């Protein structure tokens, strides 16, 4: 740095005032930018929620309302029980049925993934056995084979196993996951060796150690992972689209997009909007209510 | 890192691994093998017999102008989604990192779109930009712009890009914010004392320190734009109008599921696998480096 002349008290005060002004401007800028950001993220939802409270003619005419109408209860009842009147929108299913299917699928995927990756990570970290590295690599490599790149052959396997149109077919192929296994492995490696030593000295076997020491230590990781995996399961699209043609198993995400069809202006858009709100609600609530765990789960699965 | 104290046993560890390996074998390796095998075969018109055709499926796919178009669409779509989602997220994260009132409320309001399914995000944007019932779609038409994403390919592409980027911002925001918060305050204060203005401080100090996060996110965003946006395209445009929003993934789906062209679909799957493997290798080589910092 260049040598500067000593700063006088006057100059000092002037500089301090300038800094304060700059900080105030910077804060104002932050509020404006974040406010705009929030607006961009909230506005689509606002329009949809508002639209779901109007009658079908208002929306169909294109008089897009910005404030709530009086048809909200009727629209949600219609979406919940029947999926629309069936006059204008074809293919509507009762939302309760689709929500139930989505909930069952999401919970089974989340629990299934956690159970099988916990067990396999435990085996890889706490045992020494032949083929340990091979097993680890076999699991790791699945990262490189997302469903999307092996659509047709996976579909054929499902047909051969008779898993088309079953909840098992919807869930089981999605519960193998390298990321959850890697997360648990990383966490298990931080468990001090002394714990294992102590457990061994007390005569505890590996299963006892898993149940009484490893599981309790993993609780926060399991909770964080559950939040992420529940959303992952709930938001599945391509897989249910392929596997399910039986409408009793339709999930809400796929079912609601089917209601749109070709996007005709004559659709029963108010009921479709109500269904969209119902489809978004559970995962959004999970994120908002469990924000801390959600952020933890997200940043740690990607390490 | 290797544990020193571990359990012995030959059967138990395999029993613990069994569920995962079984599912991986049946639903990952078996179909992936089938895809590779199928990419060298061709089925006759009636689906009765299959014959070995070598690399013919591949050369046909790569020579197909529709495939080149889909590759071009994918490149445009993915780079636009990744760039805009990263830029917006970085800008918002820098603002949210300042010590301001209500910072946490802002964070929650920006994070929640992560929970919205890609297909639902598409529907929300459809509600806004539908030419007849959408607020902005009607507004654009009112201004004399001929807006109909169901007829105009460029408009359709723009809409799927915006919907896909909109959904991805929250994810990037979380990671950029975590990255910003891990930069030691002392470094920033030192730069401030040295007389660096905020903008200069950002580009010379903060931005380089965020580069690892940014690079990691770039790969994640590309993977997202490649594979996780199927729902957005399917729900919003169905690959159309014409084939103007058909990406590589979407084409595998169309050729395999709708046109039942197994050989071509299998060859396309194999090409995509190569792309995923390349992206994963890049990602992990980078993570290795980060660990050694």
Interface residues (C-beta under 8 A of the other chain):
Chain A: X1 X22 X26 X27 X29 X30 X31 X33 X34 X37 X38 X40 X41 X42 X43 X44 X45 X47 X48 X51 X59 X60 X62 X64 X115 X116 X117 X119 X120 X122 X123 X124 X125 X126 X127 X128 X129 X130 X131 X132 X135 X138 X139 X142 X143 X144 X145 X146 X148 X149 X150 X151 X152 X153 X154 X155 X156 X157 X161 X172 X173 X175 X176 X181 X189 X193 X196 X197 X200 X205 X206 X207 X209 X231 X234 X235 X237 X238 X241 X242 X253 X254 X256 X257 X260 X263 X265 X269 X272 X273 X276 X279 X280 X283 X284 X286 X287 X288 X291 X294 X295 X298 X299 X302 X303
Chain B: X1 X3 X4 X5 X6 X7 X8 X9 X10 X12 X13 X14 X16 X17 X19 X20 X21 X23 X24 X26 X27 X28 X29 X30 X31 X32 X33 X34 X35 X38 X88 X91 X92 X95 X96 X98 X99 X100 X102 X106 X108 X109 X110 X111 X112 X113 X114 X115 X116 X117 X118 X119 X120 X122 X123 X124 X125 X126 X127 X128 X130 X132 X133 X134 X135 X138 X150 X166 X169 X170 X171 X174 X175 X178 X194 X198 X216 X220 X227 X230 X231 X234 X235 X249 X252 X253 X256 X257 X262 X265 X266 X269 X272 X273 X276 X277 X280 X287
